[in-house]
Amino acid sequence: WQRRPSLDYTSNMHLPALQSDSETFSILELDDGYRLATDLGLDINVQGGIDQLNIVLKSLISNLASQPSAVVADPVFSLSLMMDDIEKGLILRLDEANKKISNEAVPQFASQWGVDEISNNYAVAKLELNYHPAEEAALNKKKITAELFEYCQHVGIDLLLKLNIYHQPDETKDPIVLQETQFQAIQELRDSCHLLSIQYPSNALAAATITAELDHPWVVSLNNSDHDRNKNEFRAALENGASGFMIGSGLWSEIYGLRQEDESPDLTAIEHFIETTVRDRVIELVRIANEFN
């Protein structure tokens, strides 16, 4: 990837470049084209599938990317579609997002793509990690994350860690158990990132406890398909120490049901939904972030 002369080298590789004027983070995730294509029922192994995916991605970029303080892209699907003169903070995904992997699998990395390439694009790095402290691969995942963090520091860029906690097969699916697991995971990985993105930690007290535990900022990852629930969780997180939000597919889950008679995606309806409802949702979340002091 070529360097981006329109972006400032010294500021755009660190967290302040991802913040709004109110010093909150409002981060839009456009870094999982594979999931987007899968949920739309598109075959990305044929040109027609890629073309339709690009139409949806371009609509998301053109309608949403100017609203938040930062945008996450990936090198396979969305980065090449981003405007050269984008003014927002740029975050680039490190791990591969072009295939489905199990929760237990360690992150996979594409050849010819890594921390150096992200630095050359004047961006902050993002690692998405599915994690459970008791899993077999926990030690390996912690080692990989720590090594990436160390190398990011070496080349002078910041690392955003999106931490996804999951239930193990034999584990009771109890919110309290998940909350305890999340807190333990945060304690184990807090020193291996500059910014942490986590699922809403169940309640206000848990959010406040996490804030007290961390020496650096955290943002709440909004994954719900219910916009009102996302807003409520975001407000609760802000009130208890979160520094912003990160959201992607939770904004536009309804588009997967917009179909033509032959069950193919109704691209006209999808684009209209993105231009109206999805855009309004982003604007509302950003407004909440910017008004909170």
DAKA-V203442 format. One record per backbone hydrogen bond with DSSP energy under -1.0 kcal/mol. NH is the residue of the N-H (numbers start at 1). CO is the residue of the C=O. If there is no record, write none. Layout:
nh = {NH	NH}
co = {CO	CO}
This chain:
nh = {7	12	14	17	18	19	20	23	25	27	28	29	30	36	37	38	39	40	42	46	50	51	52	53	54	55	56	57	58	59	60	61	62	63	64	65	67	69	70	71	72	73	79	81	82	86	89	91	92	93	94	96	113	118	119	120	122	123	124	125	126	127	129	131	135	138	141	142	143	144	145	146	147	148	149	150	151	152	153	154	155	156	157	158	160	161	162	163	164	166	171	174	178	179	180	181	182	183	184	185	186	187	188	189	190	192	194	195	196	197	198	202	203	207	208	209	210	211	212	213	214	219	220	221	222	230	231	232	233	234	235	236	237	238	239	241	242	243	245	246	247	251	252	255	256	257	258	259	260	263	266	267	270	271	272	273	274	275	276	278	279	280	281	282	283	284	285	286	287	288	289	290	291}
co = {4	8	11	14	15	16	24	20	243	245	70	247	72	32	33	34	35	36	37	43	46	47	48	49	50	51	52	53	54	55	56	57	58	59	60	61	64	26	26	89	28	91	74	78	79	83	69	71	124	73	126	108	110	114	115	116	119	118	90	158	92	160	162	164	132	135	137	138	139	140	141	142	143	144	145	146	147	148	149	150	151	152	152	13	125	195	127	197	129	131	168	172	174	175	176	177	178	179	180	181	182	183	184	185	186	189	159	159	217	161	219	200	201	203	204	205	206	207	208	209	210	196	244	198	246	226	227	228	229	230	231	232	233	234	235	238	237	218	25	220	27	248	249	252	253	254	255	257	264	260	258	265	266	267	268	269	270	271	272	273	274	276	277	278	279	280	281	282	283	284	285	286	287}
